Amino acid sequence: MGIDRLRCGLCLLVLSLLGGCVATGPLPSAPETQDGAPDQIPYDLRSLPDPTPTPEPLSSYGNPPTYEVFGKTYTTLQSAAGYSAEGLASWYGRKFHGQRTSSGEPYDMFKLTAAHRTLPIPTYVQVTNLENGRRTLVRVNDRGPFHDDRILDLSYAAAVKLGFAEQGTARIRIEALNNGGGLAQELYLQAGAFRKLFEARRMQRSLQSLTGERTVVVRRPEDALYRVRIGPVADEQSALRLQSMVVAADFAKPIIMRLGGR
């Protein structure tokens, strides 16, 4: 995890210099050999108040169109609207405390922050620990984790608040917030759910060709079904028009649903 994050910081620094955007602030100090919890905790991290989401400009340093780590290229998202995901989270602590994050800010393990591979920097997200139901808001200001089995790297404080600092990882849900501080929502049409991936892929290709709209296959781990969804779509009227188009082509009537909120 440490090598991943250091290398990511260096690659973003090079990209920002090439693009004419130079980050300000102190250069990273030499990292410790191993990561871990702090030797001393200054206050009760479990009772930290959630950060207040406020509109912020995107970081020019932290949002290159693409970047590469360990031979893999990542494309940063232009918007977090409607973003939600479930998967494994880890945390990082004293090894990186005080070092530059991908936003150009120093990492503070006692603040509620996180690293994500592609979300815009900064983005506020709600994180729920699916193993115990605890949740908190965090501000994404860094890149990572660069392990295929993990979707978010949380600060030590966030891991404490979510109740998994001692075990190291936990299964979580991420939901992006909009500028007003609410969970961002977008309209989708769910056209079907399949147990076999090839059946879902077949419907995906047919509907994308029919509608000309983005059509994806998503899988939720709790039931192992492959869902075919069209969208996001602009508004309710567009959703109704697409729904009628799909029915006219002899497919089952899609369900119009809002995703990304609760």
Secondary structure as the mmCIF struct_conf table of DSSP 4:
data_model
#
loop_
_struct_conf.conf_type_id
_struct_conf.id
_struct_conf.beg_label_comp_id
_struct_conf.beg_label_asym_id
_struct_conf.beg_label_seq_id
_struct_conf.end_label_comp_id
_struct_conf.end_label_asym_id
_struct_conf.end_label_seq_id
HELX_RH_AL_P HELX_RH_AL_P1 GLY A 2 LEU A 18
TURN_TY1_P TURN_TY1_P1 GLY A 19 GLY A 20
BEND BEND1 GLY A 25 GLY A 25
HELX_LH_PP_P HELX_LH_PP_P1 PRO A 26 GLU A 32
BEND BEND2 THR A 33 GLN A 34
BEND BEND3 ASP A 39 ASP A 39
BEND BEND4 TYR A 43 TYR A 43
HELX_RH_3T_P HELX_RH_3T_P1 LEU A 45 SER A 47
HELX_LH_PP_P HELX_LH_PP_P2 LEU A 48 PRO A 51
HELX_LH_PP_P HELX_LH_PP_P3 PRO A 57 SER A 59
TURN_TY1_P TURN_TY1_P2 SER A 60 GLY A 62
BEND BEND5 PRO A 65 PRO A 65
STRN STRN1 THR A 66 VAL A 69
TURN_TY1_P TURN_TY1_P3 PHE A 70 GLY A 71
STRN STRN2 LYS A 72 THR A 75
BEND BEND6 GLN A 78 GLN A 78
TURN_TY1_P TURN_TY1_P4 ALA A 81 GLY A 82
STRN STRN3 SER A 84 TYR A 92
HELX_RH_3T_P HELX_RH_3T_P2 ARG A 94 PHE A 96
TURN_TY1_P TURN_TY1_P5 HIS A 97 GLY A 98
BEND BEND7 GLN A 99 GLN A 99
STRN STRN4 ARG A 100 ARG A 100
TURN_TY1_P TURN_TY1_P6 SER A 102 SER A 103
BEND BEND8 GLY A 104 GLU A 105
STRN STRN5 PRO A 106 PRO A 106
HELX_LH_PP_P HELX_LH_PP_P4 TYR A 107 TYR A 107
TURN_TY1_P TURN_TY1_P7 MET A 109 PHE A 110
BEND BEND9 LYS A 111 LYS A 111
STRN STRN6 THR A 113 ALA A 115
BEND BEND10 ARG A 117 LEU A 119
BEND BEND11 ILE A 121 PRO A 122
STRN STRN7 THR A 123 ASN A 129
TURN_TY1_P TURN_TY1_P8 LEU A 130 ASN A 132
STRN STRN8 ARG A 135 ASP A 142
TURN_TY1_P TURN_TY1_P9 ASP A 148 ASP A 149
BEND BEND12 ILE A 151 ILE A 151
STRN STRN9 LEU A 152 SER A 155
HELX_RH_AL_P HELX_RH_AL_P2 TYR A 156 LEU A 162
TURN_TY1_P TURN_TY1_P10 GLY A 163 GLY A 163
TURN_TY1_P TURN_TY1_P11 ALA A 165 GLN A 167
BEND BEND13 GLY A 168 GLY A 168
STRN STRN10 ALA A 170 ALA A 176
STRN STRN11 LEU A 177 LEU A 177
TURN_TY1_P TURN_TY1_P12 ASN A 179 GLY A 180
BEND BEND14 GLY A 181 GLY A 182
STRN STRN12 LEU A 183 LEU A 183
HELX_LH_PP_P HELX_LH_PP_P5 ALA A 184 ALA A 184
STRN STRN13 GLU A 186 PHE A 194
BEND BEND15 ARG A 195 LYS A 196
HELX_RH_AL_P HELX_RH_AL_P3 LEU A 197 THR A 211
BEND BEND16 GLU A 213 GLU A 213
STRN STRN14 THR A 215 ARG A 219
TURN_TY1_P TURN_TY1_P13 PRO A 221 ASP A 223
STRN STRN15 TYR A 226 VAL A 233
BEND BEND17 ALA A 234 ASP A 235
HELX_RH_AL_P HELX_RH_AL_P4 GLU A 236 ALA A 248
TURN_TY1_P TURN_TY1_P14 ALA A 249 ASP A 250
HELX_LH_PP_P HELX_LH_PP_P6 PHE A 251 PRO A 254
STRN STRN16 ILE A 255 LEU A 259
BEND BEND18 GLY A 260 GLY A 260
#
